[in-house]
Amino acid sequence: MDELSQAYEAPLFDARLNPHRSLGRRGFRTLMMATFAASALVSLPFYLMGAWPVVGFMGLDVLALYLALRANFRSARAYEELRLTSLELLFARVSRRGARREWRFNPSWVRFERLEHEEFGTQRLSLISQGRRLEVGAFLGPDQKAELATRFSRALAQARRGPRLSD
């Protein structure tokens, strides 16, 4: 591959966007054990008084919390990829089940839109080309969206200028 081909195919921006999850596996286990222990502690007096159905309902609460957190962890498997070269912008969205959808754009013809709110910061990032609008990083927080927008906008401007062939 010659120098010119390498310059055009070199990534100007390459990012994998993952949903943020503040609770890791260890935290999940700790939370579930603490919830179970608290539920058992609260249930014990009711059981001793003969109100044993309360124990079942408290157990259902623990089960509901467990199922909700497991669903949350499953949805965290989803991610998005942005890869930009001077010749192509690749945007891929991968679902929690692993299904992948890809969109390819010419960097010269794609528009990157950033929706700002005075009070809440960056609300939405979109790629727009040929009448199609794709939202990027919907699961990110406003600060993360702002950082992504700044970095990606710079890279997109660089892609439109073309590669630097001399140092």
Residue, then its C-alpha position, 0 to 999 in steps of 0.5 A: m500500500d503506498e503512502l497516498s492510500q495510507a493517508y486516505e484510509a488512516p482513521l481520523f476518528d475512531a470511537r466506541l460508545n457504550p452506555h454508562r453503568s455505574l454498578g459493576r458485578r461486585g457492586f451488584r452482588t453486594l447490593m443483592m446480598a444487602t437487600f436480601a439481608a435487609s429483607a430477611l431482617v425485616s421479614l423475621p418479626f412478621y414471620l414470628m408473629g404468624a404473618w408469614p405471607v409478608v416474607g413472600f412479598m418481601g422475597l418478591d421485592v428482592l426478586a423484582l430488584y434482581l430481574a430489573l438489574r439483570a435487564n439493565f446489564r443486558s441492555a448495557r451490551a449495546y454500543e455504537e461505533l463511529r469511524l471516520t477516514s478522509l474517504e468514509l464515515l462509518f456509523a454502526r449500531v450494535s444491539r444488546r443481542g449483537a445485531r449490527r446495523e451499519w451506515r456509510f457516508n461520504p464525509s464531504w456530504v454528511r452534516f453533524e448536528r448538535l442540539e443544545h439547551e441553555e440549561f441542560g447542555t448538549q441534548r442530541l447529536s445527529l448525522i444527517s445525509q440525503g434526508r436521513r437523520l441518525e441520532v448518535g450516542a442517545f444513551l450518553g449524558p450531556d457532558q459526554k455528548a458535548e465532548l464527543a461533539t467537539r472531538f468529532s466536529r474537529a475530525l470531520a472538518q479535517a476529513r473534509r480538508g483531506p489528508r496531510l501528505s507532507d510533514 
